[in-house]
């Protein structure tokens, strides 16, 4: 069974998935960060495939992409690093990125090579679901790798049900409109969207992303979804880190801690 499925069988709530960009802040930090995240108590990791034009991402993740590319990160090197991660790390691992580098690599070959390297899932936000269903779904199933689709507040219910039917592992809820980036608090828009997804009684667990940056927003998302994805806030930490292990441990501990009620 896929490691993602095993995770959600074991735990239904408070799943913490952490996103970071491969090859950032240093080319060879990809493996080290994964090891520290597992040791610190993250449940799952999403490793970003650097791309020169990450249009859905805000300035923090854009900078990490640019730096990783300048460091020399490539898709082939990333797959080699995934193999290294799998020597010691057991938690689920997904690769997330834009379709262009995958098309250049070869989509079907990428599915197979990613699975063989040890990836459990792929998130390709600009992969059209209709094209996936027609051309690539069978290959992904043969490789034993889940392809996760994204839904947004502007997605119609019918579209959400389609994307849920095609997703494997979980459904990624882009919980607010706009690009990635930290927000100061969980918004009414996020709250209402996750409640709407609950009412649809989807087949997949739901993880909320975009704007999840601290204990307050993480626990707010977990009340209405199976867990949450943290990206920009973690990359900001890496960007300014002088002690990866200690600061990653502190970051995960602070996210997991219940927020202090106002007035205390």
Backbone as a ProteinNet text record, in pm:
[ID]
protein_1_A
[PRIMARY]
XXXXXXXXXXXXXXXXXXXXXXXXXXXXXXXXXXXXXXXXXXXXXXXXXXXXXXXXXXXXXXXXXXXXXXXXXXXXXXXXXXXXXXXXXXXXXXXXXXXXXXXXXXXXXXXXXXXXXXXXXXXXXXXXXXXXXXXXXXXXXXXXXXXXXXXXXXXXXXXXXXXXXXXXXXXXXXXXXXXXXXXXXXXXXXXXXXXXXXXXXXXXXXXXXXXXXXXXXXXXXXXXXXXXXXXXXXXXXXXXXXXXXXXXXXXXXXXXXXXXXXXX
[TERTIARY]
83.9	0	88	41.3	110.9	125.7	240.1	265.7	164.6	113.8	13.9	-112.8	-156.9	-276.1	-255.7	-137.7	-108.3	-116	-65.5	-69.5	-212.7	-300.4	-438.2	-519.2	-477	-539.5	-503.6	-380.5	-330.6	-381.2	-391	-432.3	-525.7	-638.1	-735.8	-729.7	-669.6	-671.7	-532.2	-520	-398	-273.8	-292.5	-179.7	-102.1	26.2	111.8	202.4	180.2	265.6	345.4	473.8	561.9	620.8	609.2	663	794.2	891	1013.3	1067.9	1152.4	1205.2	1334.6	1344.4	1466.3	1584	1699.1	1818.8	1827.7	1743.8	1740.2	1741.6	1815.3	1900.7	2031.5	2077.4	2195.1	2157.6	2236.5	2205.1	2182.8	2262.4	2256.9	2177.6	2100.7	2021.5	1890.9	1850.6	1722.9	1711.1	1814.7	1811.6	1815.5	1903.1	1917.7	1787.8	1719	1593.4	1488.1	1479.7	1382	1406.5	1531	1563.5	1526.8	1556.5	1524.1	1372.8	1298.1	1152.4	1090.2	1136.1	1081.6	1115.3	1238.9	1280.1	1201.3	1162.7	1091.9	943.4	889.2	749.8	656.1	707.8	620.9	565.9	448.4	385.3	415.4	443	459	537.7	610	682.6	645.7	643.2	623.9	747.2	821.1	944.7	919.5	945.5	918.3	1023	977.5	1064.9	1090.9	1212.9	1239.4	1201.2	1140.1	1097.2	1112.8	1146.4	1179.1	1058.4	937.6	818.9	705.3	721.5	618.9	502.9	410	309.7	210.9	193.5	98.6	163	292.9	366.8	399.3	399.9	435.4	586.1	632.1	773.8	867.8	824.7	913.4	950.8	850.4	878.2	944.4	908.8	976.8	1126.4	1163.2	1306.3	1375.8	1308.6	1369.8	1388.9	1295.8	1310.5	1431.3	1441.9	1553.1	1687.9	1693.8	1820.1	1855.2	1754.5	1779.8	1830.4	1771.5	1816.6	1959.6	1988.8	2125	2223.2	2176.3	2261.4	2294	2214	2238.5	2139.5	2024.3	1926.6	1862	1848.1	1780.2	1682.9	1593.7	1497.9	1567.7	1667.7	1741.8	1813	1873.8	1941.6	1841.3	1725.6	1622.9	1583.4	1566.3	1530.5	1642.3	1766.2	1878.7	1871.9	1833.5	1823.1	1707.4	1598.5	1487.5	1533.8	1615.3	1670.6	1752.9	1829.7	1907.4	1815.4	1710.5	1614.8	1555.7	1522.8	1457.7	1548	1674	1763.3	1736.2	1682.7	1659.5	1520.3	1452.3	1324	1209.7	1112.5	1003.1	869.6	857	727	695	566.7	528.6	599.2	629.2	703.7	637.1	605	548.7	640.1	637.5	707.1	602.6	628.8	531.5	599.4	536.3	595.7	506.4	560.7	485.9	512.5	422.2	422.9	539.3	585.9	687	811.3	877.2	995.8	962.8	842.7	801.5	777.5	720.9	702.6	837.3	934.2	1067.1	1132.1	1107.5	1161.8	1090.9	960.5	874.4	780.5	650.6	555.9	551.6	534.2	523.5	653.9	766.1	895.6	912.5	865.6	876.9	795.3	673	591.4	666.5	720.9	791.3	917.4	997.8	1125.3	1103.4	1000.9	972	930.4	846.7	804.4	921.4	1006.1	1122.2	1220.5	1228.9	1318.4	1267	1133.8	1076.8	968.9	927.6	817.9	686	594.6	463.4	354.8	380.5	278.6	337.4	255.6	294.2	183.5	222.3	127.9	175.4	96.9	129.8	10.3	6.4	-113.3	-163.6	-72.7	-117.9	-133.9	-139.2	-172.4	-323.9	-377.5	-523.1	-576.8	-678	-729.2	-783.1	-842.3	-894.3	-780.5	-667.4	-552.2	-492.1	-487.9	-438.1	-522.6	-654	-743.1	-727.9	-712.8	-704.8	-569.4	-459.7	-326.1	-242.6	-257.2	-155.1	-204.8	-333.7	-384.4	-343.7	-357	-322.1	-174.6	-88.6	55	85.9	20.4	42	-0.4	-113.3	-160.9	-64.7	-13	83	210.1	250.8	371.8	347.8	221.4	189.8	207.7	191.7	213	82.1	51.8	-70.3	-46.4	-144.5	-143.5	-252.5	-212.4	-302	-343.4	-473.4	-523.9	-564.1	-569.3	-601.3	-742	-812.3	-941.6	-933.1	-1009.9	-1003.1	-1143.2	-1151.6	-1283.5	-1368.8	-1304.3	-1381.1	-1422	-1379.7	-1415.3	-1563.1	-1634.5	-1773.8	-1778.2	-1890.8	-1904.6	-1881	-1932.4	-1914.7	-1766.6	-1694	-1550	-1475.4	-1513.8	-1450.1	-1470.4	-1590.2	-1616.7	-1532.6	-1515	-1430.4	-1286.7	-1233.6	-1094.7	-1075.9	-1175.1	-1169.8	-1166.9	-1242.2	-1247	-1114.9	-1038.7	-912	-793.9	-808.6	-697.9	-672.4	-546.1	-507.9	-444.2	-471.6	-408.6	-485.3	-499.5	-575.9	-609.6	-691.6	-727.1	-666.2	-600.3	-532	-628.6	-669.4	-760.8	-681.8	-678.5	-620.2	-720.3	-694.3	-800.4	-837.7	-760.9	-798.1	-748.6	-807.8	-769.8	-636.5	-557.2	-428.9	-312.9	-192.8	-72.3	-31.9	67	117.7	179.3	184.1	242.7	182.2	253.5	204.5	92.6	-1.6	-109.5	-109	-162.7	-156.1	-257.7	-369.1	-471.4	-554.9	-633.4	-724	-846.1	-883.3	-986.8	-1123.7	-1225.5	-1362.3	-1372.7	-1302	-1303.6	-1251.4	-1142	-1087.4	-1185.2	-1240.7	-1335	-1455.2	-1513.6	-1633.3	-1602.5	-1486.4	-1451.3	-1433.6	-1365.7	-1345.3	-1477	-1566	-1699	-1775	-1759.4	-1824.9	-1773.2	-1643.3	-1586.8	-1638.1	-1653	-1707.8	-1845.9	-1929.1	-2065.9	-2072	-1967.2	-1966.2	-1936.2	-1891.3	-1863.3	-1775.2	-1655.7	-1562	-1499.6	-1447.2	-1388.3	-1249.9	-1179.1	-1042.4	-1037.1	-936	-907.1	-870.5	-883.9	-855.4	-745.7	-643.8	-541.6	-553	-548.6	-561.6	-424	-405.9	-280.3	-304.8	-197.2	-198.1	-239.8	-147.8	-178.4	-169.3	-124.3	-106.7	37.1	52.4	187.8	224.2	125.5	153.7	58.5	72.7	-9.9	-158.4	-191.7	-332.5	-395.4	-329.9	-387.7	-382.4	-278.2	-270.2	-385.5	-409.2	-516	-654.3	-667.9	-795.2	-827.2	-726.6	-747.3	-780	-712.7	-733.3	-871.4	-937	-1073.6	-1171	-1139.4	-1231.6	-1177.6	-1051	-988.9	-909.5	-852.7	-773.8	-635.2	-596	-465.7	-435.3	-309.8	-272.9	-131.1	-104.2	24.8	88.1	211.6	284.5	400.1	412.1	516.8	598.9	539.4	615.4	679.1	606.5	661.8	784.7	780.5	894.9	1013	985.5	1093.6	1157.8	1076.9	1133.6	1229.4	1192.7	1281.2	1413.2	1405.2	1526	1612.7	1547	1618.2	1706.9	1664	1735.9	1798.8	1807.7	1852.5	2004.9	2051	2192.9	2215.4	2105.4	2112.4	1988.2	1997	1879.9	1810.9	1886.7	1824.5	1746.4	1809.1	1743.4	1623.7	1637.1	1528.1	1412	1439.6	1331.9	1255.9	1328.3	1263.3	1173.2	1223.2	1143.7	1021.6	1038.2	928.4	814.5	847.5	744.9	679.5	757.5	701.9	602.9	639	551	422	429.4	309.1	215.5	271.3	191.7	128.2	193.3	144.4	10.7	-80	-208.1	-187	-254.6	-238.3	-286.7	-221.6	-260	-384.7	-491.1	-612.7	-581.8	-657.3	-637.5	-662.2	-578.3	-592.6	-511.5	-436.5	-355.4	-208.4
-119.3	0	125.1	226.3	354.2	414.7	476.3	533.5	642.5	714.5	818	752.9	645.2	574.1	520.6	467.5	415.6	526	644.3	756	790.5	802.9	841.9	729.2	605.7	496.2	502.4	541.7	547.2	671.6	784	909.8	983.5	1024.6	1093.8	1245.6	1294.8	1438.6	1489.9	1624.2	1694.4	1649.3	1613.8	1576.6	1703.8	1699	1813.2	1775.2	1839.3	1821.5	1950.3	1935	2051.2	2054.2	2168.3	2188.2	2265.3	2222.5	2301.3	2273.9	2363.2	2356.3	2275.9	2183	2103.3	2192.7	2165.8	2241.7	2377.1	2399.2	2527.8	2501.7	2578.2	2691.4	2649.7	2526.4	2474.6	2356.7	2330.2	2224.8	2090.6	2060	1929.2	1928.6	2035.1	2041	1962	1920.9	1851.2	1731.2	1649	1526.1	1559.6	1651.1	1688.6	1742.5	1827	1886.5	1778.8	1683.4	1574.7	1496.3	1466.1	1391.2	1469	1597.9	1680	1693	1703.4	1715.3	1589.6	1473.7	1350.2	1340.2	1370.1	1363.1	1461.9	1575.6	1679.1	1650.2	1556.1	1518.4	1557.2	1597.7	1618.8	1483.7	1485.5	1361.1	1328.7	1431.8	1412.7	1531	1510.1	1620.2	1630.1	1753.4	1783.2	1859.9	1802.8	1865	1931.9	2060.6	2137	2117.7	2103	2094.1	2237.3	2286.8	2426.3	2454	2569.9	2611.6	2762	2809.7	2951.2	3043.3	2988.8	3074.6	3013.7	3007.2	2944.8	3039.7	3045.8	3152.9	3146.9	3032.2	3024.1	3058.4	3084.7	3104.4	3250.9	3286	3420.3	3441	3556.6	3592.8	3500.8	3447.2	3362.6	3236.1	3166.7	3042.6	3073.9	3185.9	3224.3	3242.5	3307.8	3325.7	3191.4	3100.8	2969.9	2893.2	2906.8	2844.5	2900.9	3031.9	3096.6	3054.3	3050.6	3014.3	2867.4	2780.4	2638.7	2615	2684.7	2671.4	2722.2	2835.9	2890	2795.1	2721	2622.6	2502.1	2483.2	2371.2	2257.2	2279.2	2172.7	2137.1	2006.5	1953.8	1845.3	1807.6	1702.7	1569.2	1541	1416	1412.8	1523.5	1529.6	1516.3	1575.4	1563.9	1417.4	1342.9	1200.9	1123.6	1160	1097.9	1131.6	1255.1	1295.4	1223.8	1199.6	1122.8	982.4	922.2	790.6	796.5	902.9	919.7	939.4	1016.9	1038.4	905.9	820.5	694.3	595.2	622.6	535.3	544.1	657.5	675.4	726.4	792.1	856	765.4	744.6	651.7	719.9	849.2	914.9	937.9	959	982.7	1104.7	1096	1200.5	1224.7	1349.3	1388	1486.6	1486.2	1586.8	1680.6	1810.1	1909	2008.3	2033.5	2128.8	2154.1	2228.4	2264.9	2164.7	2161.9	2055.4	2066.5	2189.2	2206.7	2119.8	2120	2033.7	1885.5	1847.5	1707.1	1668.2	1759.7	1732.3	1714.2	1797.1	1784	1650.8	1607.6	1480.1	1361.4	1378.8	1269.8	1230.3	1256.3	1240.2	1096.5	1001.1	861.5	813.4	853.9	816.6	878.2	1001.1	1067.7	995	953.8	879.1	754.7	680.5	556.3	583.3	679	706.6	765.4	849.4	907.2	799	706.3	596.6	507	477.1	391.3	458.7	591.7	664.2	662.3	646.8	642.3	744.3	819.3	914.7	839.1	891.5	829.4	902.4	1028.6	1106.8	1221	1277.2	1390.7	1494.3	1620.7	1731.5	1820.8	1825.3	1904.6	1995.5	2113.8	2197.2	2233.1	2243.1	2281.1	2160.7	2039.9	1921.8	1916.2	1931.1	1926.7	1789.5	1784.8	1654.2	1569	1633.8	1556.9	1487.3	1558.4	1498.8	1386.9	1409.4	1304.6	1179	1194.9	1078.9	1005	1079.1	1019.3	955.5	1022.8	980.3	913.3	958.2	922.2	847.6	842.8	783.1	637	562.6	420.5	401.7	486.4	475.6	506.6	606.6	640.1	524.2	463.1	350	232.2	209.3	99.9	124.8	250.9	285.5	283.6	283.6	286.1	421.6	525.8	661.1	739.5	815.4	895.3	1030	1074.5	1209.6	1288.3	1397.4	1476.5	1602	1628.4	1748.1	1854.9	1979	2094.1	2143.4	2185.2	2251.5	2387.3	2482.8	2620.9	2670.8	2784.3	2839.2	2870.5	2892.4	2923.2	2797.8	2680.2	2555.9	2523.5	2489.7	2446.7	2309.7	2279.7	2151.3	2034	2043.4	1936.2	1916.2	2026.7	2019.8	1958.1	1996.2	1941	1790	1744	1599.6	1526.2	1588.5	1528.1	1516.3	1624.6	1624.6	1527	1516.2	1419.8	1276.7	1251	1115.8	1076.8	1175.6	1147.8	1148.9	1215.6	1227.9	1096.1	1075.2	963.7	1015.7	951.7	988.4	1092.7	1211.7	1319.2	1423.7	1518.9	1631.5	1756.7	1836.8	1957.5	2074.3	2129.2	2242.6	2372.6	2444.4	2579	2667.3	2693.5	2742.1	2888	2962.2	3101	3140.4	3245.1	3293.1	3366.7	3354.9	3424.5	3326.7	3380.9	3299.8	3251.6	3162.6	3113.9	3228.3	3208.2	3310.3	3302.5	3356.1	3353.4	3454.8	3422	3513.6	3523.1	3632	3653.2	3568.8	3531.1	3454.5	3376.9	3283.7	3204.7	3289.5	3299	3392.7	3326.9	3408.8	3359.7	3284.7	3334.4	3267.3	3124.7	3105.4	2971.9	2883.7	2938.9	2865.9	2817.6	2906	2871.6	2769	2781.2	2685.9	2545.4	2533.3	2400.4	2340.7	2423.6	2374.7	2324.4	2394.6	2352.1	2216	2195.2	2065.5	1954.3	1983.7	1884.3	1837.9	1931.5	1899.9	1812.2	1817.3	1738.3	1591.2	1557.1	1417.5	1349	1403.4	1356.1	1222.8	1151	1020	1031.3	1139	1156.7	1241.9	1220.1	1317.9	1451.2	1558.8	1693	1755.8	1809.1	1889.3	2031.7	2127.4	2268.1	2331.6	2407.5	2477.8	2622.9	2698.8	2841.9	2921.8	2997.3	3083.5	3016.2	2891	2821.9	2847.7	2921.1	2966.3	2957.9	2932.6	2932.2	2836.9	2828.2	2737.1	2768.8	2895.8	2935.5	2888.3	2918.2	2880.6	2729.8	2662.6	2517.2	2449.4	2486.9	2422.2	2462.7	2584.6	2625.9	2540.2	2515	2430.4	2287.6	2238.2	2099.2	2075.8	2179.8	2163.3	2129.6	2171.9	2154.1	2062.2	2026.5	1936.8	1830.7	1737.9	1631.2	1677.9	1792.5	1846.2	1965.7	2009	2130.4	2120	2202.8	2207.8	2343.9	2341.8	2465.3	2477.3	2591.6	2607.6	2734.2	2848.1	2974.2	3005.9	2981.8	3011.9	2926.3	2799.8	2711.8	2752.8	2791.1	2833.8	2963	3052.1	3172.5	3135.9	3033.7	2985.5	2936	2855.8	2801.3	2912.5	3012.7	3123.1	3198.3	3201.3	3279.1	3191.7	3060.7	2967.8	2961.8	2952.4	2929.4	2795.9	2729.2	2598.8	2519.8	2447	2381.4	2289.3	2202.9	2104.6	2170.2	2260.4	2323.5	2407.3	2481	2568.9	2491.1	2380.3	2296.2	2232.1	2183.4	2125.4	2228.9	2351.1	2456.2	2493	2497.3	2533.5	2431.9	2303.8	2199.4	2197.3	2212	2214.8	2329.6	2447.3	2563.3	2544.8	2482.6	2456.8	2361.6	2258.6	2156.2	2207.8	2303.8	2354.3	2425.8	2407	2475.9	2625.2	2707.3	2852.6	2900.8	3002.5	3058.9	3144.9	3124	3206	3353	3439.9	3583.4	3625.1	3716.2	3765.6	3689.2	3586.4	3508.1	3521.9
0	0	0	-72.2	-78.1	62.2	88.9	221.8	258.4	159.2	187.6	241.8	179.3	225.9	367.3	392.8	526.6	631.4	596.5	690	726.9	627.3	655.8	719	702.1	775.1	923	949.3	1086.9	1160.1	1088.6	1149.4	1055.4	1106.4	1022.7	1036.5	1143.9	1171.3	1203.6	1194.3	1234.6	1158	1031.2	945.8	908.5	929.3	894.1	778	664.8	548.1	527.4	502.1	487.6	347.3	283.3	149	156.3	78	59.1	-80.1	-126.9	-262.7	-265.7	-357.7	-372.6	-409.9	-348.4	-380.3	-315	-211.6	-141	8.8	86.7	46.2	-21.6	5.1	-63.1	-149.9	-251.5	-347.6	-279.9	-178.5	-115.3	15.4	40.3	163.4	154.5	35.3	17	108.7	114.3	193.9	342.4	380.8	521.4	578.3	503.8	550.4	570.9	478.1	492.3	620.3	648.7	769.8	895.7	896.5	1013.1	1030.8	920.5	929.9	989.6	946.5	1003.1	1151.3	1187.1	1327	1413.2	1353.9	1429.6	1445	1364.6	1381	1268.8	1153.5	1037	992.3	930	884.9	739.2	660.7	516.7	462.8	352.5	290.4	143	95.4	-46.5	-92.2	-184.3	-230.4	-365	-370	-489.9	-597.8	-720.7	-837.6	-885.2	-876.2	-914.3	-1060	-1079.4	-1212.6	-1222.9	-1340.6	-1358.8	-1355.7	-1372.9	-1378.9	-1297.4	-1164.5	-1079	-1053.2	-1146.9	-1148.5	-1032	-969.3	-857	-723.8	-726.7	-602.3	-578.2	-450.1	-409.3	-407.9	-362.6	-373.1	-295.4	-182.2	-102.1	-177.7	-229.5	-303.1	-436.9	-498.6	-623.1	-599.9	-492.4	-463	-441.5	-373.5	-349.7	-480.3	-573.8	-705.2	-778.7	-780.1	-851	-793	-661.4	-596.4	-622.1	-617.2	-642.2	-783.3	-879.6	-1018.7	-1031.7	-967.3	-970.4	-902.3	-803	-735.2	-823.3	-930	-1020.4	-1008.4	-942.2	-925.8	-1059.6	-1084.6	-1202.5	-1158.1	-1246.3	-1213.3	-1191.3	-1270.9	-1253.9	-1118	-1081.1	-952.6	-838.3	-853.2	-750.4	-729	-837.2	-823.1	-752.4	-781.2	-709	-560.4	-528.8	-388.8	-319	-392	-334.4	-295.5	-380	-346.3	-217.8	-201.7	-78.4	42.4	24.5	133.8	179	83.4	114.6	188.7	195	271.2	421	466.5	610	644.9	553.7	582.9	538.4	627.1	597.6	571.2	604.3	588	439.7	407	267.6	209.1	80.5	10.1	-124.8	-150.7	-279.7	-348.2	-479.9	-559.2	-617.6	-605.1	-650.8	-744.1	-857.4	-949.5	-1068.9	-1161.8	-1281.6	-1393.3	-1488.4	-1588.7	-1686.5	-1714.8	-1818.9	-1800.4	-1682.9	-1667.3	-1680.9	-1640.1	-1649.3	-1794.8	-1872.4	-2015.6	-2084.4	-2048	-2106.6	-2067.8	-1946.5	-1898.3	-1963	-1990.2	-2037.7	-1925.3	-1941.9	-1831.7	-1781.6	-1871.4	-1828.3	-1765.6	-1823	-1766.5	-1628.1	-1612.7	-1483.2	-1377.1	-1411.9	-1316.3	-1268.9	-1364.1	-1330.6	-1249.7	-1294.2	-1226.5	-1087.5	-1073	-942	-843.1	-889.1	-802.2	-765.7	-862.5	-835.9	-741.1	-746.4	-656.3	-512.8	-497.4	-363.3	-336	-438.8	-420.3	-413.7	-333.2	-316.8	-393.8	-426.8	-493.2	-572.8	-661.1	-744.2	-739.8	-733.3	-742.4	-856.3	-962.5	-1081.1	-1107.8	-1045.8	-1049.1	-1188.5	-1286	-1420.5	-1513.4	-1459.6	-1539.8	-1555.1	-1676.1	-1693.4	-1653	-1568.3	-1523.7	-1637	-1737.3	-1850.6	-1925.7	-1940.8	-2007.6	-1922.7	-1792.2	-1703.3	-1715.6	-1712.7	-1718.9	-1851.2	-1958.4	-2090.7	-2118	-2076.6	-2118.5	-2010	-1885.1	-1786.5	-1663.4	-1642.3	-1518	-1504.2	-1610.8	-1606.4	-1572.8	-1631	-1604.6	-1459.1	-1403.8	-1262.6	-1173.3	-1205	-1125.3	-1135.9	-1255.3	-1274.1	-1193.7	-1184.7	-1110.2	-959.8	-918.5	-776.4	-712.7	-793.5	-743.4	-752.6	-647	-645.3	-712.7	-789.1	-844.4	-773	-708.9	-624.3	-700.2	-701.8	-769.2	-667.7	-717.3	-633.7	-664.1	-559.5	-575.6	-508.1	-556.8	-508.4	-472.7	-402.3	-370.6	-493.6	-606.9	-728.3	-805.5	-760.5	-829.1	-804	-912.3	-898.5	-831.1	-765.6	-697.4	-791.5	-913.3	-1010.7	-1043.7	-1055.2	-1083.2	-964.6	-845.2	-726.3	-720.7	-751.3	-748.3	-854	-971.3	-1074.7	-1025.8	-971.9	-925.7	-809.9	-724.8	-614.8	-668.7	-773.8	-830.9	-895.8	-942.9	-1010.1	-914	-800.6	-704.7	-633.2	-601.6	-517.6	-390.1	-278.9	-152.4	-75	-133.3	-71	-175.9	-136.4	-222.5	-160	-243.4	-197.5	-210.6	-97.2	-97.4	-92.2	-202.4	-204.9	-132.3	-5.9	82.8	64.2	-16.2	-45	-182.7	-236.7	-368.5	-360.6	-465.6	-468.8	-473.7	-461.6	-469.6	-330.4	-327.1	-199.6	-119.3	10.9	97.6	236.4	333.6	471	489.1	576.3	614.6	766.9	819.2	963.8	1039.4	974.5	1045	944.6	995.8	913.6	881.7	755.1	712.7	703.1	695.6	675.9	544.1	440.4	310.5	322.9	393.8	412.7	489.5	595.4	678.9	597.5	521.3	443.7	334.8	272.8	167.2	223.3	335.1	393.2	443.2	494	532.1	410.3	299.1	175	129.5	139.8	101.6	192.6	321.3	413.2	369.1	326.5	287.3	162.1	80.2	-43.7	-18.3	102.7	140.6	35.3	17	-83.6	-43.5	-141.6	-113.4	-51.4	-82.7	-34.4	91.8	176.8	281.7	217.2	293.5	242.9	327.7	259.8	325	272.9	364.3	327.1	312.7	207.1	183.2	148.2	133	101.1	225.2	278.5	391.1	526.8	532.9	660.9	705.6	816.3	849.2	996.3	1083.1	1226.1	1296.7	1428.4	1505.8	1490.9	1493	1483.5	1352.8	1240.4	1111.3	1088.9	1140.9	1127.5	1200	1323.3	1400.4	1350.4	1298.9	1240.1	1117.7	1034.5	917.3	958	1059.7	1102.7	1161.9	1209.3	1260.3	1148.3	1026.5	914.8	805.5	814.6	716.1	791.2	715.6	778.8	819.8	770	803.7	717.5	722.3	650.5	596.8	496.2	428.6	455.6	501.3	530.2	431.7	364.3	264.1	281.4	250.3	248.6	382.9	492.1	624.3	652.4	607.3	629.6	541.7	418.6	329.5	380.4	437.9	499.5	611.9	688.6	794.7	736.1	629.8	567	509.6	454.8	390.4	489.1	614.3	715.5	823.1	797.9	902.1	911.7	1036.4	1062.4	1134.1	1168.8	1234.9	1194.1	1081.8	1024.8	1124.7	1189.5	1277.3	1390.9	1461.7	1576.8	1533.8	1423.8	1383.4	1322.8	1254.2	1203.7	1319.5	1419	1537.9	1605.1	1620.5	1683.2	1600.8	1469.7	1379.6	1389.8	1381.7	1387.7	1526.2	1631.2	1766.2	1781.8	1731.7	1744	1663.9	1546.7	1467.6	1539.9	1598.4	1664.9	1794.6	1858.1	1986.9	1967.5	2062	2054.8	2074.4	1995.4	2009	2145.6	2198.7	2327.3	2307.7	2387.9	2372.4	2395.4	2328.5	2343.8	2489.1	2534.7	2671.3	2773.7	2725.8	2820.1	2786.9
[MASK]
++++++++++++++++++++++++++++++++++++++++++++++++++++++++++++++++++++++++++++++++++++++++++++++++++++++++++++++++++++++++++++++++++++++++++++++++++++++++++++++++++++++++++++++++++++++++++++++++++++++++++++++++++++++++++++++++++++++++++++++++++++++++++++++++++++++++

